[in-house]
């Protein structure tokens, strides 16, 4: 059939919501056995209630096939660090009962921690000599209130099947790492009101092996980091003498090392791009040691709104070497074989989904990429894919707003049949609020662009990837800067000299913190008429109860984002809460919410729905049973996407 023309937003597309749930490699993480170099991956199963299972990557064998196993952890609610491999033995946290299990080759999972449903474990590390001993984060929910939850580092004795305390006192811990000879332990810790990317410390201590409880520590030493000011994170041993970590002391996350009792930057002068990202999830180190001596590492970088890979000399004194790579998002980086100088990571391109990739580095710094697990091949031509266009827009106040724009794209259509028509545009406010919208292939984005919509992802002030000061633009101004930047970005690209989209058909969407930006933009902005509609998924509507009832990890984040706690600035909390300005919402609003969300409880959604309905506003609400903070079940993912598109089409009067 020859290409046709039809109004923007009404195009037919082969991309269905159901195909999208099946057309993505459901990777939730990689796990490498440092002894055997064996590779495993964690795979999400939306069709099985969203559980996560462990896969032997080379063979494709499901090692935890029963629905009794869900390889996830509830530590920090967001999780991460649920599994580790060592000596052909896997250890994992099971979300179903909270216990840690051991899984040996050819065997069945065996519990190694006592039955205790109020304990959560994550971020394991195996002692290299006494391999029956694991260090782990223990999050104790005996009193399940944010202020009473206790986080510590503990020792799991997998022979005695006991748990013993190791370190306590800070509010949070992460990244426990034994030195290769097992004589020292490094870790990261931080306390309220900091998030780990705001002020975090790295410590080391000597390990003492004891018969009755496994091990203890002595001779504690502070390596780096300062509360409220410097984030020192992601410690890992390059060798017995050198500890590697990152610090944002220069204003950008850069690699550092600790050697002979002294911490120093690895570069002769600071590099003004990022060598790491905010630690929302556990076990997300941004680098992998490459060689046996521990002299080289490959770091994930963020520059110009995309990830890259840099080779870093761990002996210090030389600038990084950038590796040419087609991948714009790089995650889950591990050392695969230091003898063979191989690392592993998951990578995404602008026009290709997530794949598992091996990088081999030769003696002359030559590189070779080998795809071990390719991205699923879509059921339609790549001609449907809209390629991202990153832009930095200058706002009227002179500040830059970084965005990623996707134009409408469908090979079956030449364009619009309406003379001079510009496309409707979905404006995305990402979550976090310290996340970043990248340039990788997103099938949600393509679902809209293949139907004749434009898509604009806004990396508003507060986004990561542009240095500490860009993140701090949001300090005390959450609900203002993010909202203003979304409005400005939409207005700029819909006017001269861009004229890319229709200014009367802008819609705004966001999840979690992005949902708060959506609600705030529609309710609190000086001009609430910029957007014709909004869709908020598990978004925040009332800051006062959020402060009281959200989970421990983020329970003091509002202190910096709003400039104080509610007891100090109650009027500010009331003023920034969209629910208190629901009478100003004139745009139709779609609210999507998970029933068991502990981060943003369902009461937040119900409050704003009730208030908008009272004022006679147009509001649609869908509560998804069994869903938490983010969609995991296939039925939910499909319904949410189809419901959102249908909502926008009804509001804008678009008919296919």
Buried (B, 14 or more C-beta within 10 A) or exposed (E): EEEEEBBBBBBEBEBBBBBBBBBBBBBBBBBBBBBBBBBBBBBBBBEBBBBBBBBBBEEEEBBBEEEEBBBBBBBBBBBBBBBBBBBEBBBBBBBBBBBBBBBEEEEEBEBBBEEBEEBBBBBBBBBBEBBBBBBBBBBBBEEEEBEEBEBBBBBBBBEBBBBBEBBEEBBBBBBBBBBBEBBBBBBBBBBBBBBBBBBBBBBBBBBEEEEEBBBBBEEEEEBBBBBEEBBBBBBBBBBEEBBBBBBBBBEBBBBBBBBEEEBEBBBEEEBEBBBBBBBBBBBBBBBBBBBEEBBBBBBBBBBEBBBBBBBBBBBBEEEBBEBEBEBBBBBBBBBBBBEBBBBBBBBBBBBBBBBBBBBBBEEEEEBEBEEBBEBBEBEBEEEBBBEBBBBEBEBEEEBBBBBBBBBBBBEBBEBBEEEEBBBBBBBBBBBBBBBBBBBBBBBBBBBBBBBBBBBBBBBBBBBBBBBBEBBBBBBBBBBBBBBBBBBBBBBBBBEEEEEBBBBEBBBBBBBBBBBBBBBBBBBBBEEBEBBBBBBBBBBBBBBBBBBEBBBBBBBBBBBBBBBBBBEEBEEBBBBBBBBBBBEBBBBBBBBBBBEEBBBBBBBBBBBBBBBBEEEEBBBBBBBBEEBBBBBBBBBBBBBBBBBBBEBBBBBBEBEE
